[in-house]
Structures are given as structure tokens and as C-alpha cells.
């Protein structure tokens, strides 16, 4: 059976609910060719294989982004970001990040995250209603990632617009204004960071040694471990990577629980389900739906030959619902174990912030559902029609 599907030209129906079409692809065309020669992968085992071998399946996007962006600031940004760099440069940069993501650094965030969540929930209690994205799930991750990096509190609103423009430019199809906005955002963001780094260097007592900005700026200062361009783009990448994804994880988690009130009851009876609950939210609505790799030589997946240089779209959203890995995959079940979803990727590029994101979600869901088990939806949630990022654009809830 042939399946008609082209990632370059998907229907509105697909954007609203990709899972039925992806199941069809997985069953009948697991290595599916798009009109532009790229390939869509939907089987869990194939996607795991591509993550596992970074030398065969490259993350380097020089040629792809050259075609997409030309010689522009967006090209410079994306090709210098850790996530689009192969070993050995990837290993050098990734090692620099490690000191920001130790257990100790993570534990230090718990009181701050708890304080922020309680502050948002106090406001919710006073108002009796809340637009979750604006008033809760967006606020928390941006505060946390800006703390992690060392961005002053008063500048945080600036980051949001830049991050949005830069990430939007990664969507498979774009209009010229999106490209212009993305390029301008990279220029403005770089200048902002240059000024901030200069300020921190002039005022070393205002910086903490676990701040990523300080760690990376020190590596740049020693002249061998990081160039200035690399420094600026890792900071931009981290600010972008660390907030939109977590925002959507929190929004989807609240939404899915409200759609499945039996799961709210289950969580209140068994609070220790909070960890598997977070994993299930991540599996069920992967905030990043697609990762990409490029074949360095001819490869065979699911019996199909993929020629050298082909770009593959690894559909995380499809892998996470592959019945060979997840029994009854379309059921949202907070007690699901094991749950080896691919929402943080796998292998050398596995999300550097995954432990932080998990802690944010655990604290956010635990405190929300413990305090307000009788939460209700005021209107249906709005899911943005985006391919790469599964975004909740609005979610109105009230106390019932
Ligand atoms: C729910 C939240 C998040 C999701 C779903 C997510 C997802 C991902 C995925 C799928 C990758 C792998 C990309 C690839 O292999 O091509 C990745 C990489 C990365 N993420 Fe996250 N992420 C989240 C939160 C965060 C946070 C909070 C941070 C930092 C504060 C962060 C920092 C990074 C970094 C630095 C990388 C690049 C790692 C590398 O290339 O070695 N992420 N993320």
C-alpha cells in the first residue's frame, strides 16, 4: 500500500493531529521519501539506530543550511550551535557544558523553581482563572534558563522574541518575513550577549562560577577551548533550547491531565507517580517532534537503501507511539513503565538540559495538581500549526 505524504506540504489535519498519519506511514512506508529527496523515518528502532551512530548519521548542517539560509546570521548561528556540530568539535563543546549540569547545580535550582511555581499558583488562586501558557508554563522555564546562563532578571522579556524568531526559522517551510526576523534576531542577540559578557568581565563579583555564560566566557578567554563566535552561539542556542521546549512540556502536561481526569485522580492517590507522569507527558506530546541527520554513506533502514548525503527526518512523535515499543501507544497513562521515549533524543547529542527540564516539570505538576485537584478547562486548548515544535498557544483553565 502506498501512502501519500510529503513533509514539505502537510495538511492542516496533520498539523492538528499528526499521529494517525504517522501510524500509517510506520505501518506501510517506514522509510518514506519526500518530494525534495529527504526521507521520513517513523519506526522506533530505525530512529534509535540513527541517534546511536553520529559518525554515520551526521548532525552537521553546513550544506543544508547553506541552501536554506545562504550566507546570513541564521546560517552562522545554526551551524555553530552545539546541536548541529559533529565530534570531535561537538565533544570539546559538550565537555564545557558539563559543569553547569552537575547534580549539585541541579539541586540548587529546586528551591528557586518551587518558589516561582508557588508564586504563579498564588496568583491563580487569587484570580480563580489562568491562561496557562502566558501566566505559568512560559514564565517558569525562561526564568530558570536565564538563571542558569546568568542573564539579569530585567532583560528576560527581550529573550523571548529573539528566541521565537530564531527557532521559527527552523520550520521546514518559511515566508521571507520569517527569515528577515530570524536574521535580525541573531544580530540583536549577539550584540546583547557581547555587552553582557563585557559587563561580567568588568564586574566578576556579579557572576557565579556555575553560570554557563561565565563557564563559556572563561573557555573563550583561554583562547583554545572556544572561539568568540562559538561562545555567542552556544549561549543563544542554550537560551532557545531551554525554554520553548519546557514551556510546551508543561502546557501539554496540564492539558493532557485535564483531558484525562482519571489520571488526575490517580496522581492524587499515588503522588509517587509524578516521575512516570512527566515521562508520559514527554512521550505523548514530544515538544520537539523532529530531529534530523544526514547519511555519510549508503545505509539500509527497514530494508530500504538510503543513499549517501540524504537528510533524514527522525519523527520523534512517531517513535514515541510505536506499538512495538509502547503497548497501547495512543493511551495517555501516567503509570506507564518502562517508558523509553525519545523526546530528549539519544546518544552523544542527548539533551544536555534533560534533568533540569524533568525537575521543572515534576515540581510544576506536583504543586499544581496537589493544590488544585479540581481544575477545569474554560475553552478548548489552541495547538499551533507547527511541524517541528508541538506548541500549545493558549490554554485557559479555572478553579472549579
Ligand atoms: C522538555 C524540554 C526539552 C526537550 C523536549 C528537549 C529536547 C532536546 C532534544 C530532542 C535534543 C537533541 C537534538 C538532536 O539530537 O539533534 C536536545 C538537545 C539539547 N538540549 Fe534540550 N530539550 C529540552 C530542554 C532543554 C533545557 C532546559 C536545556 C538547557 C537549559 C536544553 C539544552 C539542550 C542542549 C544544550 C542540547 C544540545 C546537546 C548536544 O548537541 O550535545 N534542553 N534537546
Boltz pocket constraint, residues with backbone or C-beta under 6 A from the ligand:
constraints:
  - pocket:
      binder: B
      contacts: [[A, 59], [A, 82], [A, 83], [A, 84], [A, 90], [A, 94], [A, 145], [A, 148], [A, 238], [A, 241], [A, 242], [A, 243], [A, 245], [A, 246], [A, 249], [A, 286], [A, 287], [A, 288], [A, 291], [A, 292], [A, 342], [A, 343], [A, 344], [A, 345], [A, 346], [A, 348], [A, 349], [A, 350], [A, 351], [A, 352], [A, 353], [A, 354], [A, 356], [A, 357]]
      max_distance: 6.0
